[in-house]
Amino acid sequence: MTVDRDVIAEHEQTPPDEVSRATVIAYAVAATLLVGWFLFGWLVLRQGFIDSVGESAGAGFALLLVISVVGTVRRSRR
């Protein structure tokens, strides 16, 4: 099996996309809110531990889905 050197050179020249500081802060805020949502459900509403974990995980996966769709739309416009 051979590798085309031109293809490798094209991929090496493109710098990786850097994550902005605002993105990192937004992810940290989202993680904090999800942990807060878990603690609110578990300690204040007195749901079961597993129910609170499931609710927080579901909210987190929904948030990741929204982020993925927005990222796809933004990238397709470039």
ROVEX-483627 format. One record per residue (C-alpha): residue number from 1; residue in three letters; x, y, z. Coordinates in steps of 0.02 Angstrom, whole numbers, padded with zeros to 5 digits, always signed. Layout:
REM residues N
<num=NUM&residu=ALA&xx=X&yy=Y&zz=Z> .
...
REM end
This chain:
REM residues 78
<num=1&residu=MET&xx=+00000&yy=+00000&zz=+00000> .
<num=2&residu=THR&xx=+00071&yy=+00169&zz=-00049> .
<num=3&residu=VAL&xx=+00031&yy=+00342&zz=+00013> .
<num=4&residu=ASP&xx=+00019&yy=+00494&zz=-00099> .
<num=5&residu=ARG&xx=+00139&yy=+00624&zz=-00031> .
<num=6&residu=ASP&xx=+00040&yy=+00770&zz=-00104> .
<num=7&residu=VAL&xx=-00113&yy=+00722&zz=-00003> .
<num=8&residu=ILE&xx=-00011&yy=+00709&zz=+00156> .
<num=9&residu=ALA&xx=+00071&yy=+00878&zz=+00123> .
<num=10&residu=GLU&xx=-00099&yy=+00962&zz=+00101> .
<num=11&residu=HIS&xx=-00160&yy=+00897&zz=+00268> .
<num=12&residu=GLU&xx=-00002&yy=+00947&zz=+00360> .
<num=13&residu=GLN&xx=-00009&yy=+01127&zz=+00299> .
<num=14&residu=THR&xx=-00182&yy=+01164&zz=+00368> .
<num=15&residu=PRO&xx=-00171&yy=+01222&zz=+00548> .
<num=16&residu=PRO&xx=-00293&yy=+01142&zz=+00669> .
<num=17&residu=ASP&xx=-00444&yy=+01244&zz=+00721> .
<num=18&residu=GLU&xx=-00412&yy=+01323&zz=+00889> .
<num=19&residu=VAL&xx=-00548&yy=+01331&zz=+01020> .
<num=20&residu=SER&xx=-00587&yy=+01509&zz=+01070> .
<num=21&residu=ARG&xx=-00588&yy=+01566&zz=+01250> .
<num=22&residu=ALA&xx=-00774&yy=+01605&zz=+01237> .
<num=23&residu=THR&xx=-00809&yy=+01425&zz=+01186> .
<num=24&residu=VAL&xx=-00714&yy=+01356&zz=+01335> .
<num=25&residu=ILE&xx=-00806&yy=+01474&zz=+01452> .
<num=26&residu=ALA&xx=-00974&yy=+01426&zz=+01375> .
<num=27&residu=TYR&xx=-00935&yy=+01241&zz=+01401> .
<num=28&residu=ALA&xx=-00884&yy=+01273&zz=+01581> .
<num=29&residu=VAL&xx=-01045&yy=+01370&zz=+01613> .
<num=30&residu=ALA&xx=-01148&yy=+01231&zz=+01534> .
<num=31&residu=ALA&xx=-01061&yy=+01098&zz=+01639> .
<num=32&residu=THR&xx=-01090&yy=+01201&zz=+01797> .
<num=33&residu=LEU&xx=-01274&yy=+01221&zz=+01755> .
<num=34&residu=LEU&xx=-01292&yy=+01034&zz=+01724> .
<num=35&residu=VAL&xx=-01212&yy=+00993&zz=+01891> .
<num=36&residu=GLY&xx=-01324&yy=+01122&zz=+01973> .
<num=37&residu=TRP&xx=-01476&yy=+01045&zz=+01888> .
<num=38&residu=PHE&xx=-01424&yy=+00874&zz=+01954> .
<num=39&residu=LEU&xx=-01402&yy=+00939&zz=+02132> .
<num=40&residu=PHE&xx=-01565&yy=+01036&zz=+02124> .
<num=41&residu=GLY&xx=-01662&yy=+00882&zz=+02072> .
<num=42&residu=TRP&xx=-01577&yy=+00767&zz=+02195> .
<num=43&residu=LEU&xx=-01568&yy=+00877&zz=+02351> .
<num=44&residu=VAL&xx=-01708&yy=+01005&zz=+02332> .
<num=45&residu=LEU&xx=-01841&yy=+00910&zz=+02237> .
<num=46&residu=ARG&xx=-01790&yy=+00747&zz=+02324> .
<num=47&residu=GLN&xx=-01794&yy=+00644&zz=+02166> .
<num=48&residu=GLY&xx=-01697&yy=+00483&zz=+02167> .
<num=49&residu=PHE&xx=-01512&yy=+00488&zz=+02129> .
<num=50&residu=ILE&xx=-01532&yy=+00389&zz=+01968> .
<num=51&residu=ASP&xx=-01676&yy=+00499&zz=+01911> .
<num=52&residu=SER&xx=-01572&yy=+00655&zz=+01938> .
<num=53&residu=VAL&xx=-01424&yy=+00581&zz=+01846> .
<num=54&residu=GLY&xx=-01536&yy=+00530&zz=+01701> .
<num=55&residu=GLU&xx=-01619&yy=+00700&zz=+01691> .
<num=56&residu=SER&xx=-01452&yy=+00790&zz=+01693> .
<num=57&residu=ALA&xx=-01377&yy=+00672&zz=+01565> .
<num=58&residu=GLY&xx=-01528&yy=+00695&zz=+01452> .
<num=59&residu=ALA&xx=-01513&yy=+00883&zz=+01464> .
<num=60&residu=GLY&xx=-01327&yy=+00870&zz=+01427> .
<num=61&residu=PHE&xx=-01354&yy=+00762&zz=+01273> .
<num=62&residu=ALA&xx=-01490&yy=+00879&zz=+01210> .
<num=63&residu=LEU&xx=-01370&yy=+01025&zz=+01233> .
<num=64&residu=LEU&xx=-01234&yy=+00931&zz=+01137> .
<num=65&residu=LEU&xx=-01357&yy=+00896&zz=+00997> .
<num=66&residu=VAL&xx=-01400&yy=+01081&zz=+00984> .
<num=67&residu=ILE&xx=-01215&yy=+01127&zz=+00983> .
<num=68&residu=SER&xx=-01183&yy=+00998&zz=+00847> .
<num=69&residu=VAL&xx=-01323&yy=+01063&zz=+00735> .
<num=70&residu=VAL&xx=-01269&yy=+01244&zz=+00758> .
<num=71&residu=GLY&xx=-01088&yy=+01198&zz=+00720> .
<num=72&residu=THR&xx=-01139&yy=+01104&zz=+00563> .
<num=73&residu=VAL&xx=-01242&yy=+01250&zz=+00500> .
<num=74&residu=ARG&xx=-01102&yy=+01374&zz=+00535> .
<num=75&residu=ARG&xx=-00971&yy=+01264&zz=+00451> .
<num=76&residu=SER&xx=-01079&yy=+01236&zz=+00296> .
<num=77&residu=ARG&xx=-01092&yy=+01425&zz=+00269> .
<num=78&residu=ARG&xx=-00902&yy=+01445&zz=+00258> .
REM end
